[in-house]
Amino acid sequence: MAFVATSPISLKTNCLKLKLLDTHQQPQTRISCNKTTPTSSIEMQQTLKISPNFKFEEYMASKAKKVNTALDDAVPLQNPLKIHQAMRYSLLAGGKRVRPVLCLASCELVGGEEAAAVPMACALEMIHTMSLIHDDLPCMDNDDLRRGRPTCHKEFGEETAVLAGDALLALAFEHVAAKTRNVDERRVVQAIVELGSAVGSEGLVAGQIVDLSSEGKLLSLGELEYIHVHKTSKLLEAAVVCGAIMGGGGGAQVEALRKYARCVGLLFQVVDDILDVTKTSEELGKTAGKDLVTDKATYPRLMGLRKAKDFAADLAAMAVQELSYFDPSRAAPLYHLAQYIASRQN
């Protein structure tokens, strides 16, 4: 497996240095030392002066409801009927809506209005859904279960599933360009470029192709990190960064949120790997233990379950540290989102 290097992006605390790689970067390993930063959620909350009274579950439910309504409106049931049925089947199947909520939260964190980021939030979920539809196909991960029900290709056939994913990808960019209101057009273009780079051959596609070519091979932690930074973390990063751009965030704000998002993105995948070996299919809403069956490299497999859990805790702490740049009351949603991703059970 070969990929070459440009400049790495480093996220540092005095307890951990983690290299999160751009597409051309040679895989690196991480260096750990004695921790002196807060590691428990309570310690981190106190350090950032986050109010303990923030109603996170209500916040998530409220944002998800707005996103679901906007998605329903964005993909009406129209001719050709079958393709729109398939698109809606996967897009409106539920899910945690983590990416859209991250987008809306980062927009509001930098002082923007929620409405400015709703089209981008929808676009992120369309792209995420596309990636799930395609990832489940027999030629990819070959899965029959997604979000607790049959995958798109099982319900509508492989040909329709491919086209439904393609249609959602195209609609995502159209939706941002056509529906975004009261945002400087230069910011809209900047956000579209950010989103496109997260999805293409230097983002999600890069992670997917290296992941496919790595099945059955013994990978280093650096190589595994490359796959997950691109396959999973890049789109989560785009969600946060695009929200900040749409909200009018300045350069320093955007970069602090980018670092937060890169930690959160990798955290999401580390936790996903842990859940795959500790939960049942019924609990996850998708096929559990599949990574073991397909002989894929995962963090528990390479590090051991205990060290993988420790690594997840380190990533959560690093993400939260980046929020110290912002007003604590506005940072509360992103703080709790990091904790939610770290402790999620499905």
Buried (B, 14 or more C-beta within 10 A) or exposed (E): EEBEEEEEBEBEBEBBBBBBBBBEBBBBEBEEEEBEBBBEBEEBBEBBEBEEEBEBEEBBEEBBEBBBEBBBEBBEEEEEEEBBBBBBBBBBBEBBBBBBBBBBBBBBBBBBBBBBBBBBBBBBBBBBBBBBBBBBBEEBBBBEBBBEBBBBBBBBEEEBBBBBBBBBBEBBBBBBBEBBEEBEEEBBEBBBEBBBBBBEEBBBBBBBBBBEEBEEEEBEBBBBBBBBBBBBBBBBBBBBBBBBBBBBBEEEBBBBBBBBBBBBBBBBBBBBBBBBBBBEEEEBBBBBBBBEEEEBBBBBBBBEBEEBBBBBBBBBBBBBBBBEBBEBEBBBBBBBBBBBBBEEEB
